[in-house]
Amino acid sequence: MNVLLDTFYLYRFMAAARGFSDAERRFLDDRAARILVSAVSIWEMRLKFQARYRSGARKSSFDPDDVVAALERQDVTFLPLTTLHAARTLDVPIAHRDPFDELLLVQAQQEGLKLLTVDRLLVGHPLTVSL
């Protein structure tokens, strides 16, 4: 199965202390699975990295340049955001209005992928898979 990682999984990948569950690790280590990371997720991570709380602390401690460098060392394929992705709508819409989730699902739909997620708002959508 070819899967697109939800942004959450990129945070888990970078925060190795928490790590992945056994099922997630087996799935991600399976060479039959092609793992893709969307430019949309990198963009979302950059926005969170640049955003700050009132205290001045960053909303994310993961520099997107470090994330990309770490992913490049793994067997991960990057999926660019294309004009076609931006123009399409979901065949099965989502109830909430998160533009990042919607773009990730559109990419999955257009590229014949499943979105690997634990997001309770997305679990159960026909384009998602959860472990």
Backbone atoms as SQL, in Angstrom:
CREATE TABLE atoms (id INTEGER PRIMARY KEY, chain TEXT, resi INTEGER, resn TEXT, atom TEXT, x REAL, y REAL, z REAL);
INSERT INTO atoms VALUES
  (1, 'A', 1, 'MET', 'N', 0.845, -1.180, 0.000),
  (2, 'A', 1, 'MET', 'CA', 0.000, 0.000, 0.000),
  (3, 'A', 1, 'MET', 'C', 0.893, 1.246, 0.000),
  (4, 'A', 2, 'ASN', 'N', 0.558, 2.193, -0.828),
  (5, 'A', 2, 'ASN', 'CA', 1.264, 3.468, -0.861),
  (6, 'A', 2, 'ASN', 'C', 0.532, 4.458, 0.029),
  (7, 'A', 3, 'VAL', 'N', 1.270, 5.068, 0.958),
  (8, 'A', 3, 'VAL', 'CA', 0.626, 5.954, 1.923),
  (9, 'A', 3, 'VAL', 'C', 1.286, 7.324, 1.955),
  (10, 'A', 4, 'LEU', 'N', 0.450, 8.292, 2.212),
  (11, 'A', 4, 'LEU', 'CA', 0.869, 9.663, 2.445),
  (12, 'A', 4, 'LEU', 'C', 0.799, 9.874, 3.950),
  (13, 'A', 5, 'LEU', 'N', 1.888, 10.336, 4.542),
  (14, 'A', 5, 'LEU', 'CA', 1.898, 10.544, 5.990),
  (15, 'A', 5, 'LEU', 'C', 1.197, 11.839, 6.353),
  (16, 'A', 6, 'ASP', 'N', 0.310, 11.772, 7.318),
  (17, 'A', 6, 'ASP', 'CA', -0.301, 12.961, 7.896),
  (18, 'A', 6, 'ASP', 'C', 0.799, 13.745, 8.615),
  (19, 'A', 7, 'THR', 'N', 0.619, 15.040, 8.730),
  (20, 'A', 7, 'THR', 'CA', 1.617, 15.895, 9.377),
  (21, 'A', 7, 'THR', 'C', 1.944, 15.404, 10.784),
  (22, 'A', 8, 'PHE', 'N', 0.962, 14.870, 11.484),
  (23, 'A', 8, 'PHE', 'CA', 1.167, 14.325, 12.828),
  (24, 'A', 8, 'PHE', 'C', 2.318, 13.320, 12.849),
  (25, 'A', 9, 'TYR', 'N', 2.372, 12.449, 11.821),
  (26, 'A', 9, 'TYR', 'CA', 3.422, 11.435, 11.780),
  (27, 'A', 9, 'TYR', 'C', 4.799, 12.048, 11.576),
  (28, 'A', 10, 'LEU', 'N', 4.875, 13.188, 10.919),
  (29, 'A', 10, 'LEU', 'CA', 6.170, 13.861, 10.783),
  (30, 'A', 10, 'LEU', 'C', 6.645, 14.366, 12.134),
  (31, 'A', 11, 'TYR', 'N', 5.713, 14.878, 12.933),
  (32, 'A', 11, 'TYR', 'CA', 6.082, 15.295, 14.287),
  (33, 'A', 11, 'TYR', 'C', 6.543, 14.095, 15.107),
  (34, 'A', 12, 'ARG', 'N', 5.865, 12.965, 14.977),
  (35, 'A', 12, 'ARG', 'CA', 6.268, 11.756, 15.704),
  (36, 'A', 12, 'ARG', 'C', 7.632, 11.269, 15.233),
  (37, 'A', 13, 'PHE', 'N', 7.861, 11.359, 13.928),
  (38, 'A', 13, 'PHE', 'CA', 9.154, 10.958, 13.371),
  (39, 'A', 13, 'PHE', 'C', 10.275, 11.802, 13.963),
  (40, 'A', 14, 'MET', 'N', 10.052, 13.102, 14.069),
  (41, 'A', 14, 'MET', 'CA', 11.077, 14.005, 14.588),
  (42, 'A', 14, 'MET', 'C', 11.229, 13.882, 16.106),
  (43, 'A', 15, 'ALA', 'N', 10.154, 13.546, 16.795),
  (44, 'A', 15, 'ALA', 'CA', 10.200, 13.395, 18.258),
  (45, 'A', 15, 'ALA', 'C', 10.398, 11.922, 18.582),
  (46, 'A', 16, 'ALA', 'N', 11.533, 11.398, 18.223),
  (47, 'A', 16, 'ALA', 'CA', 11.792, 9.959, 18.343),
  (48, 'A', 16, 'ALA', 'C', 11.633, 9.441, 19.763),
  (49, 'A', 17, 'ALA', 'N', 11.703, 10.311, 20.751),
  (50, 'A', 17, 'ALA', 'CA', 11.552, 9.871, 22.145),
  (51, 'A', 17, 'ALA', 'C', 10.190, 9.215, 22.344),
  (52, 'A', 18, 'ARG', 'N', 9.154, 9.778, 21.737),
  (53, 'A', 18, 'ARG', 'CA', 7.823, 9.176, 21.838),
  (54, 'A', 18, 'ARG', 'C', 7.717, 7.977, 20.922),
  (55, 'A', 19, 'GLY', 'N', 8.351, 8.086, 19.776),
  (56, 'A', 19, 'GLY', 'CA', 8.410, 6.980, 18.838),
  (57, 'A', 19, 'GLY', 'C', 7.070, 6.554, 18.282),
  (58, 'A', 20, 'PHE', 'N', 7.124, 5.470, 17.541),
  (59, 'A', 20, 'PHE', 'CA', 5.948, 4.909, 16.906),
  (60, 'A', 20, 'PHE', 'C', 5.494, 3.678, 17.674),
  (61, 'A', 21, 'SER', 'N', 4.226, 3.345, 17.533),
  (62, 'A', 21, 'SER', 'CA', 3.732, 2.100, 18.116),
  (63, 'A', 21, 'SER', 'C', 4.345, 0.937, 17.331),
  (64, 'A', 22, 'ASP', 'N', 4.255, -0.267, 17.879),
  (65, 'A', 22, 'ASP', 'CA', 4.794, -1.437, 17.188),
  (66, 'A', 22, 'ASP', 'C', 4.135, -1.617, 15.825),
  (67, 'A', 23, 'ALA', 'N', 2.816, -1.450, 15.762),
  (68, 'A', 23, 'ALA', 'CA', 2.095, -1.599, 14.491),
  (69, 'A', 23, 'ALA', 'C', 2.543, -0.545, 13.481),
  (70, 'A', 24, 'GLU', 'N', 2.724, 0.690, 13.949),
  (71, 'A', 24, 'GLU', 'CA', 3.179, 1.760, 13.055),
  (72, 'A', 24, 'GLU', 'C', 4.584, 1.467, 12.544),
  (73, 'A', 25, 'ARG', 'N', 5.474, 1.022, 13.430),
  (74, 'A', 25, 'ARG', 'CA', 6.851, 0.736, 13.023),
  (75, 'A', 25, 'ARG', 'C', 6.891, -0.404, 12.003),
  (76, 'A', 26, 'ARG', 'N', 6.127, -1.474, 12.245),
  (77, 'A', 26, 'ARG', 'CA', 6.085, -2.589, 11.283),
  (78, 'A', 26, 'ARG', 'C', 5.594, -2.100, 9.926),
  (79, 'A', 27, 'PHE', 'N', 4.546, -1.285, 9.947),
  (80, 'A', 27, 'PHE', 'CA', 3.980, -0.776, 8.697),
  (81, 'A', 27, 'PHE', 'C', 4.987, 0.103, 7.958),
  (82, 'A', 28, 'LEU', 'N', 5.617, 1.025, 8.669),
  (83, 'A', 28, 'LEU', 'CA', 6.554, 1.956, 8.042),
  (84, 'A', 28, 'LEU', 'C', 7.837, 1.272, 7.585),
  (85, 'A', 29, 'ASP', 'N', 8.205, 0.158, 8.232),
  (86, 'A', 29, 'ASP', 'CA', 9.402, -0.584, 7.839),
  (87, 'A', 29, 'ASP', 'C', 9.139, -1.567, 6.701),
  (88, 'A', 30, 'ASP', 'N', 7.878, -1.804, 6.376),
  (89, 'A', 30, 'ASP', 'CA', 7.504, -2.743, 5.326),
  (90, 'A', 30, 'ASP', 'C', 7.944, -2.186, 3.972),
  (91, 'A', 31, 'ARG', 'N', 8.840, -2.874, 3.309),
  (92, 'A', 31, 'ARG', 'CA', 9.368, -2.393, 2.024),
  (93, 'A', 31, 'ARG', 'C', 8.314, -2.432, 0.917),
  (94, 'A', 32, 'ALA', 'N', 7.216, -3.151, 1.129),
  (95, 'A', 32, 'ALA', 'CA', 6.146, -3.161, 0.134),
  (96, 'A', 32, 'ALA', 'C', 5.358, -1.859, 0.168),
  (97, 'A', 33, 'ALA', 'N', 5.481, -1.130, 1.263),
  (98, 'A', 33, 'ALA', 'CA', 4.766, 0.145, 1.392),
  (99, 'A', 33, 'ALA', 'C', 5.663, 1.276, 0.893),
  (100, 'A', 34, 'ARG', 'N', 5.103, 2.112, 0.050),
  (101, 'A', 34, 'ARG', 'CA', 5.820, 3.313, -0.403),
  (102, 'A', 34, 'ARG', 'C', 5.322, 4.464, 0.450),
  (103, 'A', 35, 'ILE', 'N', 6.245, 5.140, 1.132),
  (104, 'A', 35, 'ILE', 'CA', 5.902, 6.216, 2.054),
  (105, 'A', 35, 'ILE', 'C', 6.156, 7.548, 1.363),
  (106, 'A', 36, 'LEU', 'N', 5.129, 8.397, 1.345),
  (107, 'A', 36, 'LEU', 'CA', 5.250, 9.719, 0.746),
  (108, 'A', 36, 'LEU', 'C', 4.989, 10.790, 1.788),
  (109, 'A', 37, 'VAL', 'N', 5.659, 11.916, 1.623),
  (110, 'A', 37, 'VAL', 'CA', 5.459, 13.088, 2.470),
  (111, 'A', 37, 'VAL', 'C', 5.119, 14.249, 1.553),
  (112, 'A', 38, 'SER', 'N', 4.048, 14.933, 1.877),
  (113, 'A', 38, 'SER', 'CA', 3.578, 16.035, 1.049),
  (114, 'A', 38, 'SER', 'C', 4.278, 17.349, 1.377),
  (115, 'A', 39, 'ALA', 'N', 4.474, 18.143, 0.340),
  (116, 'A', 39, 'ALA', 'CA', 4.950, 19.514, 0.536),
  (117, 'A', 39, 'ALA', 'C', 3.969, 20.286, 1.409),
  (118, 'A', 40, 'VAL', 'N', 2.706, 19.887, 1.394),
  (119, 'A', 40, 'VAL', 'CA', 1.679, 20.530, 2.222),
  (120, 'A', 40, 'VAL', 'C', 2.029, 20.370, 3.701),
  (121, 'A', 41, 'SER', 'N', 2.476, 19.189, 4.100),
  (122, 'A', 41, 'SER', 'CA', 2.849, 18.960, 5.503),
  (123, 'A', 41, 'SER', 'C', 4.073, 19.775, 5.897),
  (124, 'A', 42, 'ILE', 'N', 5.032, 19.872, 4.991),
  (125, 'A', 42, 'ILE', 'CA', 6.223, 20.679, 5.283),
  (126, 'A', 42, 'ILE', 'C', 5.825, 22.144, 5.434),
  (127, 'A', 43, 'TRP', 'N', 4.934, 22.607, 4.600),
  (128, 'A', 43, 'TRP', 'CA', 4.435, 23.987, 4.683),
  (129, 'A', 43, 'TRP', 'C', 3.719, 24.216, 6.019),
  (130, 'A', 44, 'GLU', 'N', 2.857, 23.263, 6.404),
  (131, 'A', 44, 'GLU', 'CA', 2.146, 23.374, 7.683),
  (132, 'A', 44, 'GLU', 'C', 3.140, 23.426, 8.845),
  (133, 'A', 45, 'MET', 'N', 4.170, 22.597, 8.785),
  (134, 'A', 45, 'MET', 'CA', 5.181, 22.602, 9.846),
  (135, 'A', 45, 'MET', 'C', 5.937, 23.932, 9.882),
  (136, 'A', 46, 'ARG', 'N', 6.210, 24.495, 8.714),
  (137, 'A', 46, 'ARG', 'CA', 6.901, 25.788, 8.674),
  (138, 'A', 46, 'ARG', 'C', 6.054, 26.874, 9.313),
  (139, 'A', 47, 'LEU', 'N', 4.758, 26.890, 9.005),
  (140, 'A', 47, 'LEU', 'CA', 3.871, 27.897, 9.591),
  (141, 'A', 47, 'LEU', 'C', 3.842, 27.786, 11.111),
  (142, 'A', 48, 'LYS', 'N', 3.792, 26.563, 11.617),
  (143, 'A', 48, 'LYS', 'CA', 3.780, 26.366, 13.073),
  (144, 'A', 48, 'LYS', 'C', 5.127, 26.713, 13.694),
  (145, 'A', 49, 'PHE', 'N', 6.209, 26.448, 12.963),
  (146, 'A', 49, 'PHE', 'CA', 7.542, 26.773, 13.470),
  (147, 'A', 49, 'PHE', 'C', 7.726, 28.289, 13.572),
  (148, 'A', 50, 'GLN', 'N', 7.180, 29.010, 12.613),
  (149, 'A', 50, 'GLN', 'CA', 7.318, 30.471, 12.614),
  (150, 'A', 50, 'GLN', 'C', 6.361, 31.150, 13.584),
  (151, 'A', 51, 'ALA', 'N', 5.240, 30.500, 13.884),
  (152, 'A', 51, 'ALA', 'CA', 4.245, 31.100, 14.780),
  (153, 'A', 51, 'ALA', 'C', 4.747, 31.066, 16.219),
  (154, 'A', 52, 'ARG', 'N', 4.321, 32.055, 16.962),
  (155, 'A', 52, 'ARG', 'CA', 4.761, 32.141, 18.363),
  (156, 'A', 52, 'ARG', 'C', 3.559, 32.371, 19.277),
  (157, 'A', 53, 'TYR', 'N', 3.696, 31.835, 20.481),
  (158, 'A', 53, 'TYR', 'CA', 2.729, 32.129, 21.531),
  (159, 'A', 53, 'TYR', 'C', 2.996, 33.538, 22.054),
  (160, 'A', 54, 'ARG', 'N', 2.087, 34.052, 22.844),
  (161, 'A', 54, 'ARG', 'CA', 2.294, 35.384, 23.433),
  (162, 'A', 54, 'ARG', 'C', 3.566, 35.462, 24.261),
  (163, 'A', 55, 'SER', 'N', 3.954, 34.347, 24.820),
  (164, 'A', 55, 'SER', 'CA', 5.178, 34.298, 25.630),
  (165, 'A', 55, 'SER', 'C', 6.437, 34.455, 24.777),
  (166, 'A', 56, 'GLY', 'N', 6.281, 34.304, 23.472),
  (167, 'A', 56, 'GLY', 'CA', 7.421, 34.378, 22.565),
  (168, 'A', 56, 'GLY', 'C', 7.949, 33.020, 22.147),
  (169, 'A', 57, 'ALA', 'N', 7.488, 31.967, 22.824),
  (170, 'A', 57, 'ALA', 'CA', 7.931, 30.616, 22.484),
  (171, 'A', 57, 'ALA', 'C', 7.321, 30.182, 21.151),
  (172, 'A', 58, 'ARG', 'N', 8.095, 29.415, 20.395),
  (173, 'A', 58, 'ARG', 'CA', 7.588, 28.893, 19.121),
  (174, 'A', 58, 'ARG', 'C', 6.475, 27.875, 19.377),
  (175, 'A', 59, 'LYS', 'N', 5.519, 27.801, 18.442),
  (176, 'A', 59, 'LYS', 'CA', 4.447, 26.815, 18.554),
  (177, 'A', 59, 'LYS', 'C', 4.930, 25.418, 18.174),
  (178, 'A', 60, 'SER', 'N', 6.063, 25.339, 17.507),
  (179, 'A', 60, 'SER', 'CA', 6.690, 24.058, 17.185),
  (180, 'A', 60, 'SER', 'C', 8.196, 24.224, 17.307),
  (181, 'A', 61, 'SER', 'N', 8.843, 23.199, 17.802),
  (182, 'A', 61, 'SER', 'CA', 10.297, 23.273, 17.955),
  (183, 'A', 61, 'SER', 'C', 11.031, 22.648, 16.772),
  (184, 'A', 62, 'PHE', 'N', 10.296, 22.151, 15.790),
  (185, 'A', 62, 'PHE', 'CA', 10.923, 21.454, 14.671),
  (186, 'A', 62, 'PHE', 'C', 11.119, 22.382, 13.485),
  (187, 'A', 63, 'ASP', 'N', 12.383, 22.690, 13.207),
  (188, 'A', 63, 'ASP', 'CA', 12.737, 23.507, 12.055),
  (189, 'A', 63, 'ASP', 'C', 12.442, 22.691, 10.793),
  (190, 'A', 64, 'PRO', 'N', 11.630, 23.221, 9.870),
  (191, 'A', 64, 'PRO', 'CA', 11.278, 22.443, 8.682),
  (192, 'A', 64, 'PRO', 'C', 12.487, 22.051, 7.828),
  (193, 'A', 65, 'ASP', 'N', 13.545, 22.851, 7.839),
  (194, 'A', 65, 'ASP', 'CA', 14.759, 22.464, 7.111),
  (195, 'A', 65, 'ASP', 'C', 15.359, 21.189, 7.703),
  (196, 'A', 66, 'ASP', 'N', 15.322, 21.069, 9.027),
  (197, 'A', 66, 'ASP', 'CA', 15.816, 19.857, 9.689),
  (198, 'A', 66, 'ASP', 'C', 14.921, 18.662, 9.375),
  (199, 'A', 67, 'VAL', 'N', 13.614, 18.904, 9.302),
  (200, 'A', 67, 'VAL', 'CA', 12.665, 17.837, 8.976),
  (201, 'A', 67, 'VAL', 'C', 12.957, 17.297, 7.576),
  (202, 'A', 68, 'VAL', 'N', 13.102, 18.196, 6.611),
  (203, 'A', 68, 'VAL', 'CA', 13.385, 17.779, 5.234),
  (204, 'A', 68, 'VAL', 'C', 14.706, 17.014, 5.172),
  (205, 'A', 69, 'ALA', 'N', 15.725, 17.511, 5.835),
  (206, 'A', 69, 'ALA', 'CA', 17.029, 16.830, 5.832),
  (207, 'A', 69, 'ALA', 'C', 16.917, 15.427, 6.426),
  (208, 'A', 70, 'ALA', 'N', 16.184, 15.290, 7.522),
  (209, 'A', 70, 'ALA', 'CA', 16.009, 13.975, 8.152),
  (210, 'A', 70, 'ALA', 'C', 15.241, 13.029, 7.237),
  (211, 'A', 71, 'LEU', 'N', 14.217, 13.534, 6.576),
  (212, 'A', 71, 'LEU', 'CA', 13.426, 12.698, 5.672),
  (213, 'A', 71, 'LEU', 'C', 14.226, 12.285, 4.441),
  (214, 'A', 72, 'GLU', 'N', 15.089, 13.169, 3.971),
  (215, 'A', 72, 'GLU', 'CA', 15.922, 12.838, 2.811),
  (216, 'A', 72, 'GLU', 'C', 16.865, 11.680, 3.121),
  (217, 'A', 73, 'ARG', 'N', 17.221, 11.496, 4.389),
  (218, 'A', 73, 'ARG', 'CA', 18.093, 10.385, 4.784),
  (219, 'A', 73, 'ARG', 'C', 17.321, 9.063, 4.873),
  (220, 'A', 74, 'GLN', 'N', 16.006, 9.139, 4.826),
  (221, 'A', 74, 'GLN', 'CA', 15.157, 7.949, 4.885),
  (222, 'A', 74, 'GLN', 'C', 14.681, 7.612, 3.471),
  (223, 'A', 75, 'ASP', 'N', 14.010, 6.492, 3.339),
  (224, 'A', 75, 'ASP', 'CA', 13.472, 6.087, 2.035),
  (225, 'A', 75, 'ASP', 'C', 12.068, 6.669, 1.876),
  (226, 'A', 76, 'VAL', 'N', 12.013, 7.996, 1.768),
  (227, 'A', 76, 'VAL', 'CA', 10.740, 8.710, 1.691),
  (228, 'A', 76, 'VAL', 'C', 10.683, 9.464, 0.367),
  (229, 'A', 77, 'THR', 'N', 9.535, 9.446, -0.265),
  (230, 'A', 77, 'THR', 'CA', 9.316, 10.194, -1.497),
  (231, 'A', 77, 'THR', 'C', 8.547, 11.459, -1.161),
  (232, 'A', 78, 'PHE', 'N', 9.001, 12.579, -1.681),
  (233, 'A', 78, 'PHE', 'CA', 8.293, 13.843, -1.471),
  (234, 'A', 78, 'PHE', 'C', 7.262, 14.033, -2.577),
  (235, 'A', 79, 'LEU', 'N', 6.070, 14.447, -2.172),
  (236, 'A', 79, 'LEU', 'CA', 4.977, 14.693, -3.112),
  (237, 'A', 79, 'LEU', 'C', 4.751, 16.194, -3.210),
  (238, 'A', 80, 'PRO', 'N', 5.013, 16.790, -4.377),
  (239, 'A', 80, 'PRO', 'CA', 4.789, 18.228, -4.512),
  (240, 'A', 80, 'PRO', 'C', 3.296, 18.543, -4.581),
  (241, 'A', 81, 'LEU', 'N', 2.964, 19.771, -4.278),
  (242, 'A', 81, 'LEU', 'CA', 1.596, 20.257, -4.460),
  (243, 'A', 81, 'LEU', 'C', 1.499, 20.779, -5.885),
  (244, 'A', 82, 'THR', 'N', 0.618, 20.196, -6.675),
  (245, 'A', 82, 'THR', 'CA', 0.476, 20.604, -8.071),
  (246, 'A', 82, 'THR', 'C', -0.758, 21.483, -8.254),
  (247, 'A', 83, 'THR', 'N', -0.839, 22.099, -9.413),
  (248, 'A', 83, 'THR', 'CA', -2.013, 22.900, -9.760),
  (249, 'A', 83, 'THR', 'C', -3.267, 22.029, -9.757),
  (250, 'A', 84, 'LEU', 'N', -3.152, 20.802, -10.240),
  (251, 'A', 84, 'LEU', 'CA', -4.283, 19.874, -10.243),
  (252, 'A', 84, 'LEU', 'C', -4.760, 19.597, -8.821),
  (253, 'A', 85, 'HIS', 'N', -3.831, 19.359, -7.907),
  (254, 'A', 85, 'HIS', 'CA', -4.216, 19.140, -6.504),
  (255, 'A', 85, 'HIS', 'C', -4.959, 20.357, -5.963),
  (256, 'A', 86, 'ALA', 'N', -4.436, 21.534, -6.246),
  (257, 'A', 86, 'ALA', 'CA', -5.037, 22.764, -5.720),
  (258, 'A', 86, 'ALA', 'C', -6.422, 23.016, -6.305),
  (259, 'A', 87, 'ALA', 'N', -6.664, 22.551, -7.516),
  (260, 'A', 87, 'ALA', 'CA', -7.934, 22.830, -8.195),
  (261, 'A', 87, 'ALA', 'C', -9.040, 21.834, -7.856),
  (262, 'A', 88, 'ARG', 'N', -8.677, 20.641, -7.432),
  (263, 'A', 88, 'ARG', 'CA', -9.669, 19.580, -7.212),
  (264, 'A', 88, 'ARG', 'C', -10.376, 19.710, -5.870),
  (265, 'A', 89, 'THR', 'N', -11.552, 19.122, -5.823),
  (266, 'A', 89, 'THR', 'CA', -12.283, 19.004, -4.563),
  (267, 'A', 89, 'THR', 'C', -12.375, 17.517, -4.218),
  (268, 'A', 90, 'LEU', 'N', -12.657, 17.255, -2.975),
  (269, 'A', 90, 'LEU', 'CA', -12.782, 15.872, -2.523),
  (270, 'A', 90, 'LEU', 'C', -14.076, 15.245, -3.016),
  (271, 'A', 91, 'ASP', 'N', -14.003, 13.992, -3.440),
  (272, 'A', 91, 'ASP', 'CA', -15.215, 13.259, -3.803),
  (273, 'A', 91, 'ASP', 'C', -16.082, 13.027, -2.571),
  (274, 'A', 92, 'VAL', 'N', -15.443, 12.759, -1.434),
  (275, 'A', 92, 'VAL', 'CA', -16.135, 12.601, -0.152),
  (276, 'A', 92, 'VAL', 'C', -15.602, 13.696, 0.768),
  (277, 'A', 93, 'PRO', 'N', -16.357, 14.791, 0.928),
  (278, 'A', 93, 'PRO', 'CA', -15.850, 15.925, 1.712),
  (279, 'A', 93, 'PRO', 'C', -15.665, 15.586, 3.188),
  (280, 'A', 94, 'ILE', 'N', -14.870, 16.426, 3.853),
  (281, 'A', 94, 'ILE', 'CA', -14.679, 16.291, 5.293),
  (282, 'A', 94, 'ILE', 'C', -15.551, 17.316, 5.996),
  (283, 'A', 95, 'ALA', 'N', -15.917, 17.014, 7.226),
  (284, 'A', 95, 'ALA', 'CA', -16.846, 17.872, 7.967),
  (285, 'A', 95, 'ALA', 'C', -16.190, 19.154, 8.466),
  (286, 'A', 96, 'HIS', 'N', -14.922, 19.073, 8.836),
  (287, 'A', 96, 'HIS', 'CA', -14.253, 20.264, 9.365),
  (288, 'A', 96, 'HIS', 'C', -13.540, 21.011, 8.232),
  (289, 'A', 97, 'ARG', 'N', -13.135, 22.212, 8.490),
  (290, 'A', 97, 'ARG', 'CA', -12.601, 23.090, 7.446),
  (291, 'A', 97, 'ARG', 'C', -11.090, 23.301, 7.549),
  (292, 'A', 98, 'ASP', 'N', -10.343, 22.245, 7.803),
  (293, 'A', 98, 'ASP', 'CA', -8.893, 22.366, 7.886),
  (294, 'A', 98, 'ASP', 'C', -8.320, 22.267, 6.470),
  (295, 'A', 99, 'PRO', 'N', -7.762, 23.367, 5.944),
  (296, 'A', 99, 'PRO', 'CA', -7.272, 23.336, 4.560),
  (297, 'A', 99, 'PRO', 'C', -6.102, 22.380, 4.361),
  (298, 'A', 100, 'PHE', 'N', -5.296, 22.160, 5.391),
  (299, 'A', 100, 'PHE', 'CA', -4.177, 21.226, 5.260),
  (300, 'A', 100, 'PHE', 'C', -4.695, 19.796, 5.129),
  (301, 'A', 101, 'ASP', 'N', -5.646, 19.415, 5.982),
  (302, 'A', 101, 'ASP', 'CA', -6.236, 18.079, 5.890),
  (303, 'A', 101, 'ASP', 'C', -6.892, 17.876, 4.529),
  (304, 'A', 102, 'GLU', 'N', -7.617, 18.885, 4.069),
  (305, 'A', 102, 'GLU', 'CA', -8.300, 18.764, 2.779),
  (306, 'A', 102, 'GLU', 'C', -7.294, 18.591, 1.636),
  (307, 'A', 103, 'LEU', 'N', -6.226, 19.378, 1.633),
  (308, 'A', 103, 'LEU', 'CA', -5.218, 19.240, 0.573),
  (309, 'A', 103, 'LEU', 'C', -4.530, 17.880, 0.620),
  (310, 'A', 104, 'LEU', 'N', -4.226, 17.395, 1.814),
  (311, 'A', 104, 'LEU', 'CA', -3.613, 16.069, 1.927),
  (312, 'A', 104, 'LEU', 'C', -4.547, 14.989, 1.386),
  (313, 'A', 105, 'LEU', 'N', -5.821, 15.103, 1.698),
  (314, 'A', 105, 'LEU', 'CA', -6.788, 14.123, 1.196),
  (315, 'A', 105, 'LEU', 'C', -6.970, 14.236, -0.316),
  (316, 'A', 106, 'VAL', 'N', -6.980, 15.447, -0.849),
  (317, 'A', 106, 'VAL', 'CA', -7.073, 15.620, -2.304),
  (318, 'A', 106, 'VAL', 'C', -5.860, 14.976, -2.977),
  (319, 'A', 107, 'GLN', 'N', -4.680, 15.186, -2.403),
  (320, 'A', 107, 'GLN', 'CA', -3.490, 14.552, -2.968),
  (321, 'A', 107, 'GLN', 'C', -3.620, 13.029, -2.935),
  (322, 'A', 108, 'ALA', 'N', -4.087, 12.495, -1.820),
  (323, 'A', 108, 'ALA', 'CA', -4.285, 11.046, -1.719),
  (324, 'A', 108, 'ALA', 'C', -5.277, 10.571, -2.779),
  (325, 'A', 109, 'GLN', 'N', -6.360, 11.301, -2.926),
  (326, 'A', 109, 'GLN', 'CA', -7.396, 10.957, -3.905),
  (327, 'A', 109, 'GLN', 'C', -6.823, 10.958, -5.325),
  (328, 'A', 110, 'GLN', 'N', -6.112, 12.003, -5.686),
  (329, 'A', 110, 'GLN', 'CA', -5.604, 12.157, -7.050),
  (330, 'A', 110, 'GLN', 'C', -4.446, 11.211, -7.366),
  (331, 'A', 111, 'GLU', 'N', -3.687, 10.833, -6.348),
  (332, 'A', 111, 'GLU', 'CA', -2.494, 10.010, -6.574),
  (333, 'A', 111, 'GLU', 'C', -2.712, 8.534, -6.246),
  (334, 'A', 112, 'GLY', 'N', -3.941, 8.164, -5.855),
  (335, 'A', 112, 'GLY', 'CA', -4.225, 6.765, -5.532),
  (336, 'A', 112, 'GLY', 'C', -3.545, 6.295, -4.260),
  (337, 'A', 113, 'LEU', 'N', -3.485, 7.174, -3.263),
  (338, 'A', 113, 'LEU', 'CA', -2.825, 6.883, -1.988),
  (339, 'A', 113, 'LEU', 'C', -3.847, 6.790, -0.865),
  (340, 'A', 114, 'LYS', 'N', -3.397, 6.325, 0.278),
  (341, 'A', 114, 'LYS', 'CA', -4.156, 6.409, 1.523),
  (342, 'A', 114, 'LYS', 'C', -3.406, 7.354, 2.445),
  (343, 'A', 115, 'LEU', 'N', -4.135, 8.165, 3.184),
  (344, 'A', 115, 'LEU', 'CA', -3.533, 9.070, 4.160),
  (345, 'A', 115, 'LEU', 'C', -3.449, 8.341, 5.490),
  (346, 'A', 116, 'LEU', 'N', -2.233, 8.124, 5.976),
  (347, 'A', 116, 'LEU', 'CA', -2.027, 7.484, 7.275),
  (348, 'A', 116, 'LEU', 'C', -2.211, 8.540, 8.349),
  (349, 'A', 117, 'THR', 'N', -3.230, 8.371, 9.183),
  (350, 'A', 117, 'THR', 'CA', -3.572, 9.387, 10.171),
  (351, 'A', 117, 'THR', 'C', -4.120, 8.759, 11.442),
  (352, 'A', 118, 'VAL', 'N', -4.020, 9.514, 12.525),
  (353, 'A', 118, 'VAL', 'CA', -4.694, 9.169, 13.774),
  (354, 'A', 118, 'VAL', 'C', -5.663, 10.282, 14.158),
  (355, 'A', 119, 'ASP', 'N', -5.816, 11.257, 13.292),
  (356, 'A', 119, 'ASP', 'CA', -6.700, 12.395, 13.546),
  (357, 'A', 119, 'ASP', 'C', -8.138, 11.898, 13.648),
  (358, 'A', 120, 'ARG', 'N', -8.738, 12.064, 14.819),
  (359, 'A', 120, 'ARG', 'CA', -10.101, 11.548, 15.042),
  (360, 'A', 120, 'ARG', 'C', -11.117, 12.175, 14.091),
  (361, 'A', 121, 'LEU', 'N', -10.814, 13.357, 13.553),
  (362, 'A', 121, 'LEU', 'CA', -11.719, 14.002, 12.601),
  (363, 'A', 121, 'LEU', 'C', -11.609, 13.402, 11.200),
  (364, 'A', 122, 'LEU', 'N', -10.551, 12.639, 10.957),
  (365, 'A', 122, 'LEU', 'CA', -10.340, 12.045, 9.636),
  (366, 'A', 122, 'LEU', 'C', -10.487, 10.531, 9.620),
  (367, 'A', 123, 'VAL', 'N', -10.264, 9.883, 10.767),
  (368, 'A', 123, 'VAL', 'CA', -10.362, 8.427, 10.827),
  (369, 'A', 123, 'VAL', 'C', -11.754, 8.008, 10.362),
  (370, 'A', 124, 'GLY', 'N', -11.790, 7.036, 9.480),
  (371, 'A', 124, 'GLY', 'CA', -13.058, 6.566, 8.933),
  (372, 'A', 124, 'GLY', 'C', -13.353, 7.124, 7.553),
  (373, 'A', 125, 'HIS', 'N', -12.657, 8.179, 7.147),
  (374, 'A', 125, 'HIS', 'CA', -12.825, 8.702, 5.787),
  (375, 'A', 125, 'HIS', 'C', -12.295, 7.639, 4.824),
  (376, 'A', 126, 'PRO', 'N', -12.938, 7.451, 3.669),
  (377, 'A', 126, 'PRO', 'CA', -12.504, 6.386, 2.755),
  (378, 'A', 126, 'PRO', 'C', -11.070, 6.523, 2.232),
  (379, 'A', 127, 'LEU', 'N', -10.485, 7.695, 2.329),
  (380, 'A', 127, 'LEU', 'CA', -9.114, 7.893, 1.849),
  (381, 'A', 127, 'LEU', 'C', -8.065, 7.746, 2.949),
  (382, 'A', 128, 'THR', 'N', -8.491, 7.395, 4.172),
  (383, 'A', 128, 'THR', 'CA', -7.536, 7.291, 5.276),
  (384, 'A', 128, 'THR', 'C', -7.344, 5.846, 5.713),
  (385, 'A', 129, 'VAL', 'N', -6.216, 5.636, 6.369),
  (386, 'A', 129, 'VAL', 'CA', -5.928, 4.364, 7.013),
  (387, 'A', 129, 'VAL', 'C', -5.332, 4.699, 8.375),
  (388, 'A', 130, 'SER', 'N', -5.683, 3.902, 9.365),
  (389, 'A', 130, 'SER', 'CA', -5.158, 4.070, 10.723),
  (390, 'A', 130, 'SER', 'C', -4.612, 2.739, 11.193),
  (391, 'A', 131, 'LEU', 'N', -3.638, 2.818, 12.068),
  (392, 'A', 131, 'LEU', 'CA', -3.039, 1.585, 12.605),
  (393, 'A', 131, 'LEU', 'C', -3.351, 1.449, 14.077);
